[in-house]
Amino acid sequence: MHIGVEYFVSVSAIVFGIGMFGVFTRRSPLILLLSVELMLNSCNLTLIAFSRYWGDQSGQVFALIVMGIAASEVVVGLGLVVAVARRKADLDVDRLTALRH
Amino acid sequence: MTYDIVFVAASALAIASALGVVLSVNPFYSALSLIMHLVSLATMYLLLQADFLAAAQVIVYAGAVMIMFLFVIAYLGNRADEPTRDIPLWQLGAAVVAGAAVVIEIVVAVASQAFGPGKTVTDQFGNPSLVANSFFSRYLLGFEATSILLLVAAVGAVVLGSKRPSPRVDQPDDFPAPRPQPELELQAAVMGAETAFPVHHMPRKDEDGG
């Protein structure tokens, strides 16, 4: 069998679905961040697969930018988690509603 | 043939470790599964001739970002554990339906297309100098925007991490009480001071000597 771009995109879709399931079901903000990482990385895989398919470097550049965005997101997210933990609040995304209004 | 075997192994490992991230109860195991997932994705990047990105994936993600995650999980200790309430069944079902819908949609859309074998590229494709060429010429604006974003995120993390929690303006009583300082009180007791005496007015040892 020939492994074409469609196999890579399918794997990336499965990983994206798994990450989405994690975001919807887990309650710990840390696991939520990890699930968002899964989704971002599956998008990276799609970008790189199509970059190879079209023979164009641009997809790889976009994947690098996504990596930078993911790193910023993790930094701010972990900072928020630590700040919340310092105020002795519950680390439960359903109860962290102080910023809602 | 080797290509197929490596692809099947890497994708199976990627999916299995992604499930491990989502289904692990212990957040430490979730983070370790994510490291495994990132490494198997780097293998797939190598299959797609994205050499530089595979290296960056392992170094930046599995190296730096995940170590930070593990530090935070270790810092929080058992408070990082999942809250033990049960998830309502409808939420679980809705999550399964939503995830499966995305997967089926994309897989059907991709399978209905006739993708060819893709363009033939040289061996140079994806090496650092070519990626850098397009990054620093055609996509320079994206590069600058990413660097500004990283700077803002770093400043935000410092602000979030260093500031003491301030009392809420609308609920001053919400502010946690300052911790008692056992060393000073013990010092006062040893020196025979009354307990009502304001502790911070006690002369320090290095002050009364001179």
Interface residues (C-beta under 8 A of the other chain):
Chain A: M1 H2 I3 G4 V5 E6 Y7 F8 V9 S10 V11 A13 I14 V15 F16 G17 I18 G19 M20 F21 G22 F24 T25 R26 R27 S28 L30 I31 L33 L34 S35 E37 L38 N41 N44 L45 I48 A49 S51 R52 Y53 W54 G55 Q57 S58 Q60 V61 F62 A63 L64 I65 M67 G68 I69 A70 A71 S72 E73 V74 V75 V76 L78 G79 L80 V81 V82 A83 A85 R86 R87 K88 D90 L91 D92
Chain B: Y3 D4 F7 S11 A14 I15 A18 L19 V21 V22 P27 S30 A31 L34 H37 L38 L41 M44 Y45 L47 L48 Q49 A50 F52 L53 A56 Q57 V60 Y61 A64 V65 M68 F69 V72 I73 Y75 L76 R79 A80 D81 E82 P83 R85 I87 Q91 L92 A94 A95 V96 A98 G99 A100 V102 V103 E105 I106 V107 V110 A111 Q113 F115 G116 P117 G118 K119 T120 V121 F125 G126 L130 V131 N133 S134 F135 R138 Y139 G142 F143 A145 T146 S147 L149 L150 V152 A153 A154 G156 A157 L160 G161 K163 P165 P176
